[in-house]
Amino acid sequence: MICPNCGAENPEERDFCQSCGAPLREPTPTPAPPPPAYTTPEAPTTSGLAVASLIMGIVGWFLLPLVGNVLAILFGHMAKREIAQSGGRLTGEELAMVGLILGYIGVGVWVLGILAFVLFGVGICGCGTCTSFLAAVGGSGPRH
């Protein structure tokens, strides 16, 4: 084989010229690496705590008053933290927010109900203790 660079004669099995070191053959192209395997991105999932917060918020109004409301608040805050720390893998912040709202409103209704009972319901019995308590807080006792 004759070197295209210097014209020296070389044995057929050589890849480079004995005289000048130039390549005697065209380099065979290396095959391109295969494309990376296509993987579908993992779809974000809904936080279980967010769903639990919403369910407890609803249950707190109909089946487990106050207990359900407190659990809705607890699960709602835990879900919001879990979703924020998931880096986009979890969704459901809206569900957690609705559960929190239902829970806080439910607890507020309970607090107002207890307050109303204490301020107005206690005076119904007519005893001296209740009447003096209501007079001290600005209410009026039972009318005789």
N, C-alpha and C positions, 0 to 999 in steps of 0.2 A: 504494500500500500504506500502511496506517495504522499508525503506531507504537503498539505495545501499552503503552508506557511513558508517552509524553506526548500521544499522539493526533494528532501532526502527520502531514500527507500527505507521502508519499515516492514517488519513481519506483519502478516495479516491479523494476528491475534492481539496486536498492541492497540491500546486506546490513545496513547500519547506518543508523539514523535521522540525518537531516541536522541536526536540532535538538538532540537529547540524546545521540546516539551509542550508544543502546541497540541490541542486535541485533534485526533485523526478522524473522529466520527462526530456527528451531531449528537449532542447529549439527548438521551431519551427523556422526554418530559415526565416528571413525577406526577402520578395521578393526583387529581385534586382530592382533598379529604371529603368524605361523604358529608352531606349536609346534616346538621344536628337533627336528631329525631324530634318531630313536632309533638309537643305536649300541650294539651289544652290547659290554660291557666285554671287554677282551682277557683271555683265560684265561691264568693264569700257566703258564709252561713249565718243564720240568725242566732243571736245569743240566747241560750236557754234561760238565762237569768232575766233577760228582757221579757221573754214570753211569760215567765213565772210572775214577774211584776205586774204585767197587764192582767193576767188571770186573777191574781190575788186582789188587785184593785177592784175588779168586777165582783169577785166573791165577797169582798169586804162590805159591799153595799147590800148583798142579798142573803148570803148564807152564814158568813162568819164576821159579823160586825166587829169592828175595832181590831180583832186579831188579824183578819185579812188585810185591813188597811195598814197596819204596822208592818206586816210581811211585804206588802206591795212597796212600801217606802224602802225597806231594807234591801229587797231584791233589785229595786230600781237603781239605787245608788251603786250596788255591787255590779250591776250590768253596765252602767255607764263607765265605770272604771275599767271593766274587762274589755269593753269595746274600744276605749281609747288606747289601751295597751296592746291591742291585737294587731296593729299595723295594717288595718284594712281587711283582715281575714274575717272579722265578725261584723254583722250589721244588726240593726234593731234598736238604734238609739231612740227612734220615735216611739216604739213600743214601751221602752223603759220610761220615757217621759210621760206618756199617758198613764202608765201604772203609778208613777210618782204623783201626778196630779190627782188621780182618783184616791190614792192613799192619803195624801195631805188634806184633801177636802173632807174625806171620811173622818179622819181624826179630828179635824176642826168642828165638824157637826157634832161629834161626841162630846168634845170639850164644851161647846155652847149648850148642848142639852144638859150636861151635868151642872154647868153654871146656872142655867135657868131653873133647874130643879132645886138647887141649893138656895137661890135667891127668892124664888116664888113658891115652890112646893113646900118648903119647910114651914111657912107661915100658915098653911091650911089647917094644921092640927089645932091651933089656938092656944097652945100652952104658953105659959109666961116666958119661957126661955126663947121660943121661936119668935114671939111677939117683940121681945126686947131686942133680939138679934136684928129683926127686920127694921125696927125703929132706928137702930144704930147705923144701919147701912143705908138709910133713907127710904126704906119701903114702908108700907103700912101693913098692920096686922089684919086679921080677919075682922070684918065688921059685924058687930052684934046688934 
